[in-house]
Amino acid sequence: VTPGVDFLPLRVDYLEKMSAGGRTAGSYIKREGRPSDHEILVSRLIDRPLRPMLAEGYFFELQLLASVFSYDGSHSMDTWAICGCAAALHCSTIPLSKAVAAVRVIICADGSIRINHKSVDDNECNTSAAGATSIHGTATSGDACRDISDDSRDVLSPLTGGQRAELVVAGTANALLMIEGEAAELEEDELLRAVQEAHEAIRAICDALDLLRDKVGKEKQKFVPVCPSDSMKSRAQELAERHGHDLDLALAGQVPGGKSARDEAIFAVRSSVLEQLVAEYESASGAANLQADANSNSGGGKLEGTSIDILASLAWKAALAARLRALIKRTNRRPDGRGLEEVRPIWIQPTVLPAAHGSALFTRGETQALAVATLGGEDMALRFEALSGDGARRFYLQYSFPPFSVGEVGRVGAPGRREIGHGKLAERALAPVMPPREDFPYVVRVESNILESNGSSSMASVCGASLALMDAGVPIKGPVAGIAMGLILGDSDAETSTGGIGGDENESLEAVVLSDILGLEDALGDMDFKVAGTASGVTSLQMDIKVEGITLNTMRRALDQARSGRLHILDQMARAVPAPRTELPHAVPKIRTMVIPVEKIGEVIGPGGKKIRAIVDKCGGEGVLSINIENDGTITFSSKDTQAINAAMALVKSLVVDIAAGDRFVGRVNKLLPFGAYIELMPGKEAWLHISEIAVERTEKVEDALKEGDELEVVVIDKGRKNQFRVSRKAVLLADSGSKSEDDGLVSEEILVEARRAAVTAAERRRKKNAVKTFGERDGGGDQPRRRTQPQQRESKEKS
């Protein structure tokens, strides 16, 4: 046991080897580096159901490593990692109390439930194909389903058209431990049905893990638990009772001054209790009693490496938790004076940052989040590398929790695991209401900055982010609010039965469900259950249990109470921001898209990106214009300057347009030459107008008929190699003067043939004229070419 540690120092690391999928890391050194967000989220997913199942007082350093060495591209790795780590602990000497398992469950559009199987076509989620599947050798009801553990989304994949919800559920054979997932505004009853189906599969896996332990399991380690004895806990409660009046005032929210005054009052009682408790147990008789308690708890062994201060601190925490729980049950009042279902006061200030695209300051009690929304082009997408391939996220939320938000001094730098997890939870809550790309082509980034925290900062991030999106003019389907629920269990609510999670109807009556929990209630309670959604249903949820599990009836009560709180918060949000802006803010860049044939992508990009860079430079440069080309031919133009977008789109169109003989254009004279002019048909496309094709009558000089900058209508009469075009103005004049074909406005075929013949004749005449030039003619002597002598040839070469 590490000296001075009063918690379980468990570390979980989930690692994905790129070689598992036949790939190599894209970094310069070609090996895996710091863990990705996806790996961190899966590590958290493994930790949460396993930590509460380890023996109380087991404070030894413990590390779990889950590595992916082979990946077929079809199966979910996160739930497999949970089951694998649980199996390793269950068969080892480490005191895991019961087998733990996890499954992935999907609710399809037709209401069918699919559990834990490899990927199939998305359409299979739209039809029911009842069958039996085998989970670790035990048959359970289920269907062949699409496994949506696509690594392109961290832990959970975006819901497709055939899916209404996706959950990762973990638990033991008798109770639930963790739920994580997202839904498309699903009703609570449907979620409960999916959880119940998932637990049947969990029970089958746990039975298989028990069989595995019977065959290969090792004897569990005997250790002295680092936990206060019953006598020390009783003594701590007796000492706390001496300050019962002051303590009850603080725990009942009757101390003026808010959280800081309440914390000071509780700290004063704590200091007095710990001082006396440590003094008593540091005496000779107290130390002997402490060792005797350790012997009775562990069956022998010495209590070494653990100070009396740590045991006394744990005894105080147990006494404080017992008093708080008893006070809440007795008075139905909470540490800040609220009722059990009461939500803290809410204050909202939209457009708090005038220069940002969208912003909102959301305050709920003593928790405050400043959310900022930023809109941009495809170059703003969050790119990532995963086993299943590289990709980019067009909507993402990043959560920041600076130390000053809780009155502390700490490191500020890269986000920690908690920040990444909270950000992903809030992102999943908002993802189902984001508009499709076809309706809203912007990439959206939301950042949530926690300015003050006293419980449920992740759910404040959901509310603030929803308001910031509406302030930025993002047409979301509806506002989203989140609330964190707590639980104070009775003696019969923890996992004591063997009949599963259903329980009796009266089993959860002793449990107390708390709405919008404080930090103190989170620390001393039995559950942290976060639920987010719209007025129509749930979009995201996360449940963590700190005991051995809860029943389905208790979970139903928590979901029903969470819905009431969520609707109250949504009503407050609607008063501040009734709907998204009808127009985007002026600071938001304009975005337009066009689609070109896939085979034309190379023509637009050019060798080494030469053409696309030239277009950007011509239209203002990278600081003004951004162009993104995707593999399906979709091109996105992003700029604050509408003229730059229009110019760039015209240049791209000129590169991909197919020009044929007979097409008419209004061109611009770019350059005059003695025997013709270059006409710009469109940006980037020039054509040659010979002097004989300028007018119907003979043209002596080009300058007499045309000037640079003139606009004139021409028709394409020939297309040469390398997209070189010849045009005629004479053919247009003849057609407009009455020599038209029956198709009004089109140049007749006879005129085109005649113009093409004249152009060919003129070209042939120029070729012959150039061919008759000889050395003699250049030198000005004789009709026959004159042969040069060797000295003359040598002199000419030296001059060259």
Phi, psi and omega in degrees: 000131178289125180301141176082006182261128179243029178209171178277112180279070181267132176234131179241130178232116176259126186234134176249119176274125180299330179296341179297331178251017180072033181232171176233142180301144184277359181289169182297322182273356174060037173215162183294140179246231179296149182296143177284169177301321179299316180294323178294319180294320177293323177301317177295323180296326178287319186296317193296318178279340184273327185301312182291348182266356175279151188301143177297135179084003177275096186248028176282148177296133186217132178230134176247128179243120177243110184246139177263112181257341178214130185224123183268000178080004186240334190254157178280128181270334186290312180292327176295322180295320178298312180295322179294315178294321178296321179295319179297317179292320184295326182268353183269184177278351182289133188283077169273125190289324182212162177292142180235141179216163180218149177222163174251132183233138181237135171257119183274172184296331180272006179091352179288155184244129180243138186232119157058052178225169188286169186293140169225185181298143182301331183294340181294342178279354179265351181230147179271130177227078187298143179192190178238136178241158183249125178243108180053040174088356180246126184283135176223160179287140180177181183226157169295122189225167178277120175279121186256042176269048178293124183291350178291343170243136185292120178066305182240146183267160175294142181290133177269180183297336181263010183235138178252339179198153174220126184229148165249119185241132178232150179180185175259186180293342187242346187205166178269146178239327185204143172224134178218132179175180178224159183212159178266072179052058184269146178284155186297322182297324178292323177296317180297322178297319179294321179296320180295319177296320180297324182292331175298319177291323178298318180299321179295319179293319180297321176299320178293322178293325176296321176296322178296319179294322179300330183271317188235001184292150178260162178291136183292146183293135173268130184211162175269110183293139177273080178209147181293148178286168178299324180293321179291321177297318179296318180295322178296320178294323178296317180293323178293328180297331178296334177251028188301320183296310180296321181292319180293324177298318180291317183285341179264004178073027182255015175261118181294145177118358175077206187298316183296317179293321178296317179295322179295319180294319179292323180294325179296317177295319181300315182299319180293317181294315182294321181300314181287322181294318179293319180298319180294318185274351175276347176290167183297316181292322179294320178295322178295318178296322180296318179292323178296320177296321179296320179296321181289329181284327188247357182076027181119163180112157182260145178273096183239152176076005181237125182276158176297329181299319181293315180296320179294321178296320178293323178294321177296317180299319178295320179294319180294318179297317181296321181290319179296316181296317180294322181293319179296317180292326184281321187251348186057029176239157187241172187303336178257013176087359181281164171281176186295324184254008185276136177264142181298158179302141184244136177226130186232135175229102178280164178051047181283339178245104188294331183274344180282158179295319177203140182208157177200141176252114183248123181236129176228106184064236180255025174243127185224133180232131174256109183256137181229128179252136180232131180250144180197186180274189185294336179291350179268356181296149181272108184272148183212165179233128182219173181300321184280354179132172179274156180195188180212140178260129183269349172222128179208150181237132181240130189251136181233131182232083181291153183296334181293342182294340176239021176070036181234166173251129183201181181287141175237123182183224180298147182294144177275179181297321180296317181296319179295318179295316180294321178297319180292323178299314179293324179296317179295329179294328184264339185303319182295341182258000180288143181290152178292160183298327181297328181268335185214096189280009184277147165275134187240126173242132177238133174242137178246116181255114180278117181266335179205141184221127170216059178101135170062045178289331179293322178286330172294327177295322178298312181295314180296319180295321178299317179293321180295322178297317178293325178293331178277355179087017178284123184281071179290156183294332180181156178294150181238136177232154179228152180215144179255129182253144176243174184212134171243107186278151170271181184295332185262001185271334179291170187290098178236340182269171178242011184265008178101194188269356182295306178070174175274159180296328182271000187293328185264009183294327180285341180287143178245122179261131183248135178262139176055069189286153173273171177298321179295319179292328176293318183289324186256356181272186185253353185205147171234106187239107181259130181228129178231151179175181177262186176292340182273333182172184185277138174248337180201147176208153179211123181234129175233130181251135181263357175246194186280007174135164177235167180269168179292327178296319178295320179295323178297317178299317181295320179293319179295318180290325178295325179296318179297315178295322180295318179295324177296317180293319179299324178295319178294321179293322181294331178291327182276316180227095185294325184201164177297154176302143178282337178233147178288148177301156183298329183285348182284131179294150177278143181230131174227149182233154173214157182241130179242160175300143183301324182290348179267357184299317180299325179293327179284319182288315181080170180296119180066022181077018185296315184291316183292325177292323178295322178297314180298314180296322182291334184259015174126345179097174184295332179287345182253320189229141175232132180236130178235131181243127180255167186294337180272005179093002178282126179245128181248128178250129182228126179191155173279345181261111181296324179296323178295321178295315181297319180295318179295319179296323178294320179295319179294319179299322180294334180280334187251350183290144176260112181261130181235161177300134182103346178287135180257142180222151167264103186258172181238135180286117181265321185208139178255139174231164183301332185242021177161195182210152173266128183247129176274110180285319176201167182305121179090356181236115178245155178223159182260128176249108181286153183301330181285348182253012182282318184217169179290316177279169182291136178253118181283314180229141179297323183296337180288335185252332186229154171226151178298132182100346178296147174252134181211155181267131182228166177232140179285126180249344180198148177235117182266194178289154179058036176057041174267131188243147170242136183235165180222132172268330180299320180296324178292318180296320178296319180294319182287337181277357176130345180274057182262163170278179179295334177280109186299134177089353181255144178285133183291157181295324180297318180294319179298318180296317180295318179294320179294322180293319180295321179295320179294320179297316179296321178294320179293322179297318179294323180296316180293322180297319178290331185287334184278353179289128181236176178298320181296319180293324179293324181277351176085017183230131167070166177272339182257148177295139182262129180278135180276147175282167181298316177301322179294320178295319180295318180296320179295320179295318180296322177295324178295000000 
